[in-house]
Amino acid sequence: MTEQPTPLMDTSYFEQLFSPYPDFSNVDVRPAYFDSKRQVWHVFRYTEVQRVLSNYRGFSPSQKSSSPTLENSEDAAETGTINQGLPSHTVLRKLISRMFTPRITNVVPKIREIVESLLIRVKAQGYMDLVDDLAHPLPSIIVAALLGVPMEDHLQFRRLALDYMNFMTPESTQAASKLRSYFEKLVEDHRQHPCEDLISDLVAAEADGERLTSKDLIDTCMFFIVAGQAPSALLTNTILAFDAFPHIQPILRAHPEKIPTALEEVLRFFSPLVSIRRFALEETMIDEQTIPKGASIVTWISAANRDASQFVNPAVFDMERSPNRHLTFGFGIHFCLGAPLARLEAKIALEVIFHHLQAIALDHTTPLVRVESPLIFSVKHAPITFKG
C-alpha cells in the first residue's frame, strides 16, 4: 500500500506554504532571472548563491555600498553586523564573536530552565500552540537574558521583538524605533553600571585598538533580536518535519544523539531563512546574465538547499545526511553569528520536550498559515496535541 502524504507534503499545499510569493516557487532550482515586477534579480542555484554570499568585494548587504542613489531602508535586512561590509565588519565581528561565544556555553542551564517552565504551564492540557507557548517566548527570553535586559522589561521586550520581526510593516517600523530608544538608554546605563551580560562585555571590548561606537552597540543589539529568533523557526519547523515524516520522532526519542544531524536536515529541507538580499558593487555575470552595478539581488537559500548538483536526492528528508552543506545560516564572512545558539536552543528544547511530552502530533483541524515575511519560513501557529 502506498503511503499517503500528509497535508504538509501535498505538492500544492507545500508550495503555497513555503513560497513567500504566489507567482513562483522558491524551491525550483532554475537559472537567475530579472523580476521586472519587483525590480530584483532572483538567484537560485547553489554555486551562484554561494558565490554572491561569499564575494564581499562584488556584492554588498547594504544599499549604501552599492549605489548612493538607492533609497535606504531601516528594516532588519539593513541592520546589524550580519549586513556590515568590510573593513568595519571584520573588527565588529571579532569583538562580538569574542564576547558572544563564551556566553553561549554559560546559558545552557538557563535554556533548560526556561523550556521546563514553559512546558509545565501546558503539560496537563494535552495540547498547546507550539509557537505561542514555546517557540516564540523561548528565544526572546534567552536574548533578553544574554543582552542584560532587566527582568521587569522582559514582557515588553518580547512584544517589541516580535513586532519588529514582522518586517516591512508599520508595526515593525514602530517597534524598531522603540527598541532603538530602549537600547540607547540601556547601553548608557551599562556604561555607568557594568553587569555580567553581553552589553557590558561589548561596551568594554576592544579589538585592534578599536571599540564599538554607540551606534555599533545598538545595531548589534538589534541584530541579536533578529538572529535570536532563528531557534523559534527551527524548533517549529522540526515539529512540522515530525508531521511530514512520522518515522523521525520515534527514532530521535530512541537515539537522542541523532538530534544534531536531524536538525541540520530540518535547516536544509524546511529552511527557516528563505532568502538573503545583496546589491551588486560592480557589473557582473550570473548564470550567463549580465547583472548591472547597483542591482538588487535576492539569493534564494531554500532553493539552493535543494540543488541536486550539491545534495543527493534533495527532495528526500534524510535525517542522517552527511555532509550537509546547507546555506541556511549564510556563507563566508557574513555567516550568522547566532547559528551556534540557534542549534543549541533547538537541541536542548527537543531533549526537554521528549522528556515531558509523548506522542506529539500536529492538529490538522487548524490550517497552517505562513509567517508573512519574504525572509523567513515558518508558520504563525502550530497547534499540537500530546500525552503528558
C-alpha positions as CSV (number, residue, x, y, z in Angstrom):
1,M,0.0,0.0,0.0
2,T,1.4,3.4,-1.0
3,E,1.9,5.7,2.0
4,Q,-0.3,8.8,1.6
5,P,1.5,12.2,2.1
6,T,0.5,14.4,5.0
7,P,-1.3,17.7,4.0
8,L,2.0,19.5,4.6
9,M,3.7,17.4,1.9
10,D,1.0,17.7,-0.7
11,T,2.8,19.5,-3.5
12,S,0.4,22.4,-4.0
13,Y,-0.1,22.9,-0.2
14,F,3.7,22.8,0.4
15,E,4.4,25.3,-2.4
16,Q,1.6,27.6,-1.2
17,L,3.0,27.5,2.4
18,F,6.7,27.5,1.6
19,S,6.9,30.3,-1.0
20,P,6.6,33.9,0.1
21,Y,5.3,34.9,-3.4
22,P,2.3,33.3,-5.2
23,D,3.7,33.6,-8.7
24,F,6.8,31.4,-8.4
25,S,8.3,28.6,-6.4
26,N,11.4,29.3,-4.5
27,V,12.2,25.6,-4.2
28,D,12.5,25.3,-8.0
29,V,16.3,25.4,-8.8
30,R,16.5,27.3,-12.1
31,P,18.7,29.9,-13.7
32,A,18.8,33.5,-12.5
33,Y,16.3,35.9,-14.0
34,F,15.2,39.5,-13.7
35,D,11.9,40.2,-12.0
36,S,10.5,43.3,-13.6
37,K,7.6,43.5,-11.2
38,R,9.8,43.7,-8.1
39,Q,12.9,45.1,-9.9
40,V,15.2,42.5,-8.5
41,W,17.4,39.6,-9.8
42,H,16.5,36.2,-8.4
43,V,19.3,33.7,-8.0
44,F,18.5,30.0,-7.2
45,R,21.4,27.7,-8.0
46,Y,23.7,26.7,-5.1
47,T,27.0,27.7,-6.7
48,E,25.8,31.1,-7.7
49,V,24.1,31.7,-4.3
50,Q,27.2,30.7,-2.5
51,R,29.3,33.0,-4.8
52,V,27.1,36.0,-4.2
53,L,27.2,35.5,-0.4
54,S,30.9,34.9,-0.2
55,N,32.2,37.6,-2.6
56,Y,32.1,40.7,-0.4
57,R,34.0,42.7,-2.9
58,G,31.4,42.1,-5.6
59,F,28.2,42.1,-3.6
60,S,27.2,44.1,-0.5
61,P,24.4,43.6,2.0
62,S,23.9,47.4,2.1
63,Q,22.4,49.7,-0.5
64,K,24.7,52.4,0.7
65,S,27.7,50.5,-0.6
66,S,26.3,49.6,-3.9
67,S,24.8,52.9,-5.1
68,P,24.4,56.3,-3.4
69,T,21.3,56.9,-5.4
70,L,19.4,54.0,-3.9
71,E,17.0,54.7,-1.2
72,N,18.0,53.3,2.2
73,S,15.6,51.3,4.3
74,E,15.7,51.0,8.0
75,D,14.5,47.4,8.3
76,A,16.3,44.4,9.7
77,A,17.6,43.5,6.3
78,E,19.8,46.6,6.5
79,T,20.7,46.5,10.2
80,G,23.3,44.8,12.4
81,T,26.6,43.1,11.9
82,I,25.2,40.5,9.6
83,N,24.9,43.3,7.0
84,Q,28.1,45.2,7.6
85,G,30.7,45.4,4.9
86,L,34.4,45.3,5.3
87,P,36.6,46.7,6.8
88,S,34.3,47.6,9.7
89,H,32.7,44.2,9.7
90,T,35.9,42.4,10.5
91,V,36.5,44.5,13.6
92,L,32.9,44.3,14.7
93,R,32.7,40.5,14.2
94,K,35.9,39.9,16.1
95,L,34.7,41.9,19.0
96,I,31.2,40.4,19.1
97,S,32.3,36.8,18.5
98,R,34.9,37.0,21.3
99,M,32.2,38.2,23.7
100,F,29.3,36.2,22.5
101,T,30.8,32.7,22.2
102,P,31.6,32.2,25.9
103,R,28.1,33.5,26.8
104,I,26.5,30.7,24.8
105,T,28.1,28.0,26.9
106,N,27.0,29.7,30.1
107,V,23.4,30.0,29.0
108,V,22.8,26.2,28.7
109,P,21.2,25.8,32.2
110,K,19.1,28.8,31.5
111,I,17.7,27.3,28.3
112,R,16.7,24.1,30.1
113,E,15.1,26.0,32.9
114,I,13.1,28.2,30.6
115,V,11.9,25.2,28.4
116,E,10.9,23.3,31.6
117,S,8.9,26.3,33.0
118,L,7.1,26.9,29.7
119,L,6.1,23.2,29.3
120,I,4.9,22.9,32.9
121,R,2.2,25.5,32.1
122,V,0.7,23.4,29.4
123,K,1.7,19.8,30.1
124,A,-1.6,18.9,31.8
125,Q,-3.7,20.2,29.0
126,G,-2.6,17.7,26.4
127,Y,-2.3,20.4,23.8
128,M,-0.6,23.8,23.1
129,D,0.2,26.2,20.4
130,L,3.9,25.4,19.9
131,V,4.6,28.9,18.5
132,D,2.8,31.0,21.1
133,D,3.5,28.7,24.1
134,L,7.1,27.8,23.5
135,A,8.9,28.6,20.2
136,H,8.3,32.4,20.4
137,P,8.9,33.1,24.1
138,L,12.0,30.9,24.4
139,P,14.4,32.8,22.1
140,S,13.1,36.2,23.2
141,I,13.7,35.4,26.9
142,I,17.2,34.0,26.1
143,V,18.2,37.0,24.0
144,A,16.9,39.4,26.7
145,A,18.9,37.5,29.4
146,L,22.1,37.5,27.2
147,L,21.9,41.2,26.5
148,G,21.1,42.2,30.0
149,V,17.5,43.3,29.6
150,P,16.1,43.8,33.2
151,M,13.6,41.1,34.2
152,E,10.8,43.6,34.6
153,D,11.2,44.6,30.9
154,H,11.2,41.1,29.5
155,L,7.5,41.1,28.5
156,Q,7.7,44.5,26.9
157,F,10.9,43.4,25.1
158,R,9.3,40.2,23.8
159,R,6.3,42.1,22.4
160,L,8.5,44.7,20.6
161,A,10.9,41.9,19.3
162,L,8.0,40.0,17.7
163,D,6.6,43.2,16.2
164,Y,10.0,44.1,14.9
165,M,10.4,40.7,13.2
166,N,7.2,41.3,11.1
167,F,9.4,43.1,8.6
168,M,8.2,45.8,6.2
169,T,5.1,46.6,8.2
170,P,4.2,49.8,10.1
171,E,4.3,47.7,13.3
172,S,7.9,46.7,12.6
173,T,9.0,50.3,11.9
174,Q,7.4,51.5,15.2
175,A,8.9,48.6,17.1
176,A,12.3,49.3,15.7
177,S,12.2,52.9,16.8
178,K,11.1,52.0,20.3
179,L,13.8,49.3,20.6
180,R,16.5,51.7,19.4
181,S,15.4,54.2,22.0
182,Y,15.3,51.5,24.6
183,F,18.8,50.2,23.8
184,E,20.2,53.8,23.8
185,K,19.2,54.1,27.5
186,L,20.2,50.5,28.3
187,V,23.7,50.9,26.7
188,E,24.3,54.2,28.6
189,D,23.2,52.6,31.8
190,H,25.6,49.7,31.2
191,R,28.4,52.2,30.6
192,Q,27.8,53.7,34.0
193,H,26.9,50.4,35.8
194,P,28.5,47.3,34.2
195,C,26.9,44.0,34.7
196,E,27.6,40.3,33.9
197,D,25.9,40.4,30.5
198,L,26.7,40.8,26.8
199,I,26.1,44.5,26.5
200,S,28.6,45.2,29.3
201,D,31.1,42.9,27.6
202,L,30.7,44.8,24.3
203,V,30.9,48.2,26.0
204,A,34.3,47.2,27.4
205,A,35.5,45.2,24.5
206,E,38.4,46.2,22.2
207,A,39.9,44.7,19.1
208,D,42.8,46.1,17.0
209,G,42.7,49.2,19.2
210,E,39.0,49.9,18.3
211,R,35.9,49.9,20.4
212,L,32.3,49.7,19.3
213,T,30.5,53.1,18.9
214,S,27.1,53.6,20.5
215,K,25.6,53.1,17.0
216,D,27.5,49.8,16.6
217,L,26.3,48.7,20.0
218,I,22.7,49.4,19.3
219,D,22.9,47.9,15.8
220,T,24.4,44.8,17.4
221,C,21.5,44.6,19.9
222,M,19.0,44.9,17.0
223,F,20.9,42.2,15.2
224,F,20.7,39.8,18.1
225,I,16.9,40.2,18.1
226,V,16.8,39.1,14.5
227,A,19.4,36.3,14.9
228,G,17.9,35.2,18.2
229,Q,14.6,34.3,16.5
230,A,16.2,31.6,14.4
231,P,15.6,28.9,17.2
232,S,11.9,29.7,17.1
233,A,11.5,28.9,13.4
234,L,13.9,25.9,13.7
235,L,12.0,24.4,16.6
236,T,8.6,25.0,14.9
237,N,9.8,23.6,11.6
238,T,11.2,20.5,13.3
239,I,7.7,19.7,14.6
240,L,6.4,20.2,11.1
241,A,9.0,17.6,10.0
242,F,7.7,15.2,12.6
243,D,4.3,15.5,11.0
244,A,5.5,15.3,7.4
245,F,7.8,12.3,8.2
246,P,6.3,10.3,11.1
247,H,9.3,8.0,11.4
248,I,11.6,10.8,12.7
249,Q,10.1,11.3,16.1
250,P,10.4,7.7,17.4
251,I,14.0,7.4,16.1
252,L,15.1,10.6,17.8
253,R,13.4,9.6,21.1
254,A,15.3,6.3,21.0
255,H,18.5,7.9,19.8
256,P,18.8,11.5,21.1
257,E,22.4,11.6,19.8
258,K,20.9,11.9,16.3
259,I,19.2,15.1,17.1
260,P,22.0,17.5,15.9
261,T,22.2,15.8,12.5
262,A,18.4,15.7,12.2
263,L,18.3,19.5,12.9
264,E,20.8,20.1,10.1
265,E,18.4,18.4,7.7
266,V,15.5,20.5,9.0
267,L,17.6,23.5,8.4
268,R,18.1,22.3,4.8
269,F,14.7,20.9,4.0
270,F,12.5,23.4,5.8
271,S,15.0,26.2,5.8
272,P,13.9,28.9,8.3
273,L,15.8,31.5,6.2
274,V,14.3,31.7,2.8
275,S,16.4,34.4,1.1
276,I,19.2,36.9,1.6
277,R,19.4,40.1,-0.3
278,R,22.6,41.6,-1.8
279,F,23.5,44.5,-4.0
280,A,25.9,44.4,-6.9
281,L,29.0,46.6,-6.3
282,E,30.0,46.2,-10.0
283,E,28.7,44.8,-13.2
284,T,28.9,41.0,-13.1
285,M,27.7,37.8,-14.7
286,I,25.4,35.3,-13.0
287,D,24.1,32.3,-15.0
288,E,25.2,34.0,-18.2
289,Q,23.1,37.0,-17.3
290,T,24.6,40.5,-17.1
291,I,23.8,42.0,-13.7
292,P,24.3,45.8,-13.7
293,K,26.1,47.7,-10.9
294,G,23.7,48.6,-8.1
295,A,21.2,45.9,-9.0
296,S,19.2,44.3,-6.1
297,I,19.8,40.5,-5.9
298,V,17.7,38.0,-4.0
299,T,19.6,34.8,-3.3
300,W,17.1,32.0,-2.6
301,I,18.6,29.9,0.2
302,S,15.7,27.5,0.2
303,A,16.2,26.7,-3.5
304,A,20.0,26.4,-3.2
305,N,19.4,23.9,-0.4
306,R,17.5,21.7,-2.8
307,D,20.0,21.8,-5.7
308,A,20.6,18.3,-7.0
309,S,24.1,19.2,-8.0
310,Q,25.0,19.5,-4.3
311,F,22.6,17.2,-2.5
312,V,21.8,13.6,-3.3
313,N,18.0,13.2,-3.6
314,P,17.4,16.7,-2.4
315,A,13.6,16.2,-2.2
316,V,14.1,13.4,0.3
317,F,14.3,14.3,4.0
318,D,17.4,12.3,5.1
319,M,17.9,12.8,8.9
320,E,21.4,11.3,8.7
321,R,22.5,13.3,5.6
322,S,26.3,13.9,5.7
323,P,27.8,16.1,4.7
324,N,25.1,18.7,4.8
325,R,26.4,21.9,3.4
326,H,23.2,23.9,3.5
327,L,23.4,27.7,3.3
328,T,20.7,28.4,5.8
329,F,23.0,30.5,8.1
330,G,24.7,32.2,5.1
331,F,28.2,31.7,4.0
332,G,31.6,33.4,4.3
333,I,32.3,36.5,6.4
334,H,28.6,37.0,6.9
335,F,27.9,33.5,8.3
336,C,25.4,34.0,11.1
337,L,27.0,34.6,14.5
338,G,23.8,33.3,16.1
339,A,24.0,29.9,14.4
340,P,25.6,28.1,17.4
341,L,22.9,29.5,19.8
342,A,20.1,28.5,17.4
343,R,21.4,24.9,17.2
344,L,21.9,24.7,20.9
345,E,18.4,26.1,21.8
346,A,16.7,23.7,19.4
347,K,18.7,20.7,20.6
348,I,18.0,21.4,24.3
349,A,14.4,22.2,23.7
350,L,13.8,18.9,21.9
351,E,15.5,17.0,24.6
352,V,13.3,18.6,27.3
353,I,10.2,18.2,25.1
354,F,10.9,14.5,24.6
355,H,11.3,14.1,28.4
356,H,8.0,15.7,29.2
357,L,5.7,15.0,26.2
358,Q,4.8,11.8,24.4
359,A,3.1,11.2,21.0
360,I,3.4,14.7,19.7
361,A,1.1,15.3,16.8
362,L,0.1,18.4,14.7
363,D,-3.5,19.3,15.0
364,H,-4.8,19.3,11.4
365,T,-8.1,20.9,12.2
366,T,-6.3,24.3,12.1
367,P,-4.7,25.1,8.7
368,L,-1.1,26.2,8.8
369,V,-0.6,29.9,7.9
370,R,2.8,31.1,6.8
371,V,4.6,33.9,8.6
372,E,4.3,37.0,6.4
373,S,7.9,37.6,5.5
374,P,10.0,37.1,2.4
375,L,13.0,36.3,4.6
376,I,11.6,33.6,7.0
377,F,9.8,30.4,6.5
378,S,7.8,29.3,9.5
379,V,4.1,29.3,10.5
380,K,2.1,31.7,12.7
381,H,0.6,29.0,14.8
382,A,1.3,25.3,15.2
383,P,-1.3,23.6,17.4
384,I,-0.1,20.3,18.7
385,T,-1.5,17.5,20.9
386,F,0.5,15.2,23.1
387,K,0.4,13.0,26.1
388,G,2.0,14.3,29.3
